[in-house]
Amino acid sequence: MRTLVILTLLAVLVMAATCYESHESMESHEYLNPFLNRRRANDFIQADSRLRAITQERIRESSKKQYEHQRELCEDYYPCEMYAYRHGYPAAYKHYFGGRRRTK
């Protein structure tokens, strides 16, 4: 009987320690409403950071080497890619595109 009382008290103490909700957890508005409205959802990403990322991508795209552009072009065309597995990308590009650049 004495062991049962001690185990019950221990269980109550563990439950009180783990289930206690502090005032700080109640301060969050997410506790009552976990979903954001549409206006606040876009506040996480700043507009200029998106533009900066697009600009950086365009800079990286324009500063690629010629063989990188040729490889990407060859990877987009399936027969060229299969030929490149056997003979290499420079040979595949010459074979399928004649060594000259395609314009879109």
Order of alpha helices (4+ residues) and beta strands (2+ residues): alpha-alpha-alpha-alpha-alpha-alpha-alpha
